[in-house]
Amino acid sequence: VQLQASGGGLVQPGGSLKLSCAASGFTLGSYSIGWFRRAPGKEREGLACISTSDDSTFTLYSVGDRFTISRDAAKNTVYLQMNRLKPDDTAVYYCAADLPAWPRVGCRTGTETRWGQGTLVTVSS
């Protein structure tokens, strides 16, 4: 079971980035993928997750007008499109996997959560 996050980098305020999380070792339909971030000096924050069972999603209200989660089933990849980025969005972004019903519980992490490595997003002029 592996999760490979990519797509981070330096972007100017107001810009966009699209993060990718490639999953391997999972049975399609048996898991959800979510995106989290941890900013310097702050707690980890759950942003969004999507189920490969029924494509249900959950997105954190505070980023819902700027961040969109989606997936490409053929590539076993989940994306996080981030628009109108702000300096406060600077963080290490992680993808994680959990049970198919994860969106129904607001992407709450627990003993079933499996983590990938992070990718750094820096929003700065």
Disulfide bonds with the S-S distance in Angstrom:
Cys21-Cys95 2.24
Cys49-Cys107 2.06
